[in-house]
Amino acid sequence: MIYTLGCSFTKWHWPTWSDWLEAYSNQPVTNWAYPGFTNELIYHTLLANIDNITPTDHVYIMWTGNNRACEWYDQEWVNQHQCHGFFPDSGSRLWLGSTEPWQGLYKTHPDYLPSQTHMIVNNFTIVFNTQLLLKNIGCKYTMMFWQNPWLDTRETFKPSFSFTWNSKQHITSAEFERAKTIMSMPSVSQILKYMDWNCFVAAPTDVTNPDQYQGIWEFGLSRPEFLDCNHATDHHPNTFTHHEWLTNKMLVGNSQHKARAYELALTAKTLDIPNWSGTDAITGHERILNKFSLKTA
């Protein structure tokens, strides 16, 4: 069995690398990803389903950005800070929550965001701990980043909300210097030293060079034919980019569905993209978002 985890770069309204992986592997793929997932939620989703994974399975994870911090909440904290309106209207349920109201995992409130250093260190810790978990199971696993994990992709909240990840093309000098400083911290340097980089797609040849890290985002900016297939307004990598990422970086040498992927990307350029809902990520994250079937591809 194949299992995939990630955020919207793994489950979206057109076929992602996970969907193309199923088309090429000719075996079922269980996709536990959903738009808006944080790396901590990816890790705990894996933990919640760990009894389903056997040593003969293969787990694929595309890690999301360090801009997404989340916390474990309970009703006492929510009442103390009087921030009920921040959470999705889902009957007080949260991600991976218990039967108690307001108890569970969810995005960090914008008034209480941690530092960028914390976000980066925490995410590398999550990746490392996930490797230890999967090694303990004995299954195969493959990991990748959606984007250079050393970038500062934090959203802006004031005076209005806006994303920043979709405007990033290269690591800045300030981001590079902060990354080098974080890398020099003893525990972080040990994580980078003992991380199994052989399991990573597009792994850096020098893990101490922040400029060498890349993901599907940088890959999608590397060729004009990828950019030509982009959606009119949505910034997520198009399905042709996902296909080429899979066949160029993961399953090298197999590209029988390339023409189909290009055709679907052109078809999806004007696809209506629904607004993201935190409620869906709680109550309906198992639903299929992809509007295009690959069964006849």
ZIFENKA-V560117 format. One record per helix or strand. SS is the DSSP state (h for helix, s for strand). FROM is the first residue (numbers start at 0). TO is the last residue. If there is no record, write none. Layout:
ss;from;to
SS;FROM;TO
SS;FROM;TO
//
This chain:
ss;from;to
s;1;4
h;16;24
s;28;30
h;38;47
h;49;51
s;57;62
s;69;72
h;74;80
h;83;85
s;94;94
s;103;106
h;109;111
h;115;136
s;139;144
s;155;155
s;161;161
h;164;166
h;172;182
h;185;193
h;196;198
s;199;199
h;209;211
h;215;219
h;223;226
h;238;249
h;257;269
h;279;282
//
